[in-house]
Amino acid sequence: MLNRNLSRVLVTLISLTAGFSSGFGLVAAVSQARGAHASAKTLSAEAVAIPEGHPVPGQEAIDHAMEIFKISRPDDAERPVFDPGLTDRGLTVKSSWLGKTQVYIGPSAFTSWGMLGSTLAHEVEVHCRQNFPVIFMRDQLGMNGTAEAEREAYRYEIQNAARFGLSGRDTKLIAATVEYYYPRGK
């Protein structure tokens, strides 16, 4: 209850001071406040024609995965782009208070069409809808904003495993990633 009330106070405080503060700078969306992506929905597994083989890393595969998996991009987010130098599967960045959210997809997301789709959904359907300033404030207050945001995004991937045709191995890999990098209580 205290965390929920504190979050409400922080949201109000941030809303009041947003026009006067430029201290947020670059805030990577590896975090969120509870329920911040309420508009992102878990989609049921529809009959999707997933291409054979592995996607070739690049923008064309990203655009195709966005289309075949019907990944919903919010209006305030740029189109996801391929970043050959990114070591993670994906990264979401909010560059300024009113700027558009940017999503970068790295080569490790291209192990399968399902993993690419799942990564895009993690970044676009979850992180792009999360409240970056609240996450930042939660982190500053020791409330694990980043870890909670990541756990939410990875849960979303696991809940949508059928939608993306993820193998059991891929689903276990996602769950292991959460446990290793974002264990509960840290």
C-alpha positions in Angstrom: 0.0 0.0 0.0 2.8 2.4 0.9 4.5 1.7 -2.5 1.3 2.4 -4.4 0.7 5.7 -2.5 4.3 6.7 -3.0 4.0 6.0 -6.7 0.9 8.2 -6.9 2.7 11.0 -5.1 5.7 10.6 -7.4 3.6 10.7 -10.6 1.9 13.9 -9.3 5.2 15.4 -8.4 6.7 14.5 -11.8 3.7 15.9 -13.6 4.0 19.2 -11.7 7.8 19.5 -12.3 8.1 18.1 -15.8 8.2 21.4 -17.5 10.9 22.6 -15.2 13.2 19.6 -15.1 15.7 18.5 -17.7 17.6 16.1 -15.4 16.1 12.9 -16.8 18.4 13.0 -19.9 18.7 9.6 -21.5 16.7 7.1 -19.6 16.9 3.6 -21.0 13.6 1.7 -20.6 14.9 -1.2 -18.7 12.4 -0.3 -16.0 8.7 0.6 -15.2 6.0 1.2 -12.6 3.4 -1.4 -11.9 0.6 -1.3 -14.4 2.2 1.3 -16.5 1.6 -0.6 -19.7 -2.0 -1.3 -19.1 -2.8 -0.5 -22.7 -0.5 -3.3 -23.9 -2.5 -6.4 -24.2 -1.6 -10.1 -24.2 -2.7 -11.4 -27.6 -4.0 -14.9 -28.1 -2.1 -17.1 -30.4 -3.5 -16.5 -33.8 -2.7 -18.6 -36.9 0.4 -16.7 -38.1 2.5 -17.9 -41.0 5.9 -17.8 -39.5 8.6 -18.0 -42.1 11.0 -21.0 -42.3 14.5 -20.7 -41.0 16.3 -17.9 -39.3 15.7 -14.2 -40.1 18.7 -12.4 -41.7 19.7 -9.7 -39.3 18.6 -6.4 -40.6 15.9 -3.8 -41.0 13.9 -5.9 -43.5 13.4 -8.7 -41.1 12.4 -6.3 -38.3 9.8 -4.7 -40.5 8.5 -8.2 -41.6 8.3 -9.4 -38.0 6.4 -6.3 -37.0 3.9 -7.1 -39.7 3.5 -10.9 -39.3 3.2 -10.7 -35.5 1.0 -7.6 -35.6 3.1 -5.8 -33.1 1.4 -2.6 -32.1 3.7 0.4 -31.9 2.5 3.4 -29.9 2.2 6.8 -31.6 5.0 8.2 -29.4 7.5 5.6 -30.5 9.8 5.6 -33.5 9.9 2.5 -35.8 12.3 -0.1 -34.4 15.7 -0.1 -36.1 18.5 -2.6 -36.4 21.7 -1.9 -34.5 24.5 -4.3 -35.5 26.6 -3.1 -32.6 24.1 -3.8 -29.9 25.1 -6.8 -27.7 21.6 -7.3 -26.1 18.6 -8.5 -28.1 16.9 -5.1 -27.7 17.1 -1.7 -26.1 14.4 1.0 -25.6 15.4 4.6 -25.0 13.5 7.7 -24.2 15.7 10.6 -25.1 13.8 13.6 -23.6 10.6 14.4 -21.8 8.6 15.0 -25.0 10.8 13.1 -27.5 9.8 9.9 -29.2 10.8 6.5 -27.7 13.4 4.7 -29.8 13.8 1.0 -30.1 17.0 -0.7 -31.2 17.3 -4.4 -32.1 20.6 -6.2 -31.9 21.9 -9.3 -33.9 21.2 -11.7 -31.0 17.4 -11.2 -31.5 17.6 -12.9 -34.9 18.1 -16.5 -33.6 14.5 -17.4 -34.9 11.5 -15.5 -36.2 9.8 -16.2 -32.9 12.6 -14.7 -30.8 12.7 -11.7 -33.1 8.9 -11.2 -32.7 9.1 -11.8 -28.9 12.0 -9.3 -28.6 10.1 -6.6 -30.6 7.0 -7.1 -28.4 9.1 -6.9 -25.3 10.6 -3.5 -26.4 7.6 -2.1 -28.4 4.5 -3.4 -26.7 5.8 -3.2 -23.1 8.8 -0.8 -22.7 7.5 1.8 -25.1 4.3 2.0 -22.9 6.1 2.2 -19.6 6.5 5.4 -17.6 10.2 6.3 -17.8 10.2 9.1 -15.2 8.4 6.9 -12.6 10.8 4.1 -13.2 13.7 6.4 -12.8 12.3 7.8 -9.5 11.6 4.3 -8.2 15.2 3.4 -8.9 16.4 6.5 -7.1 14.3 5.6 -4.1 15.6 2.0 -4.1 12.3 0.6 -5.2 13.8 -1.5 -8.1 12.0 0.3 -10.9 14.3 -1.2 -13.6 14.1 -4.7 -12.3 10.3 -4.6 -12.1 10.1 -3.2 -15.6 12.2 -5.9 -17.0 10.4 -8.6 -15.1 7.1 -7.3 -16.6 8.5 -7.3 -20.2 9.9 -10.8 -19.9 6.7 -12.1 -18.3 4.9 -10.6 -21.4 7.2 -12.6 -23.7 6.6 -15.8 -21.8 2.8 -15.2 -21.7 2.9 -14.7 -25.5 5.2 -17.7 -26.3 2.5 -19.3 -28.4 1.8 -16.1 -30.4 5.5 -16.1 -31.5 5.8 -19.8 -31.9 8.7 -19.9 -29.3 10.3 -23.2 -28.6 10.3 -24.6 -25.1 14.1 -23.9 -25.1 13.5 -20.2 -26.0 10.9 -19.9 -23.3 13.2 -21.4 -20.7 16.0 -19.1 -21.9 13.8 -16.1 -21.4 12.8 -17.3 -17.9 16.4 -18.0 -17.0 17.4 -14.5 -18.2 14.9 -13.0 -15.8 16.1 -15.1 -12.8 19.8 -14.4 -13.5 19.7 -10.6 -14.2 16.5 -9.6 -12.3 16.0 -12.0 -9.4 13.3 -11.2 -6.9 14.4 -9.2 -3.9 17.2 -7.4 -5.7 
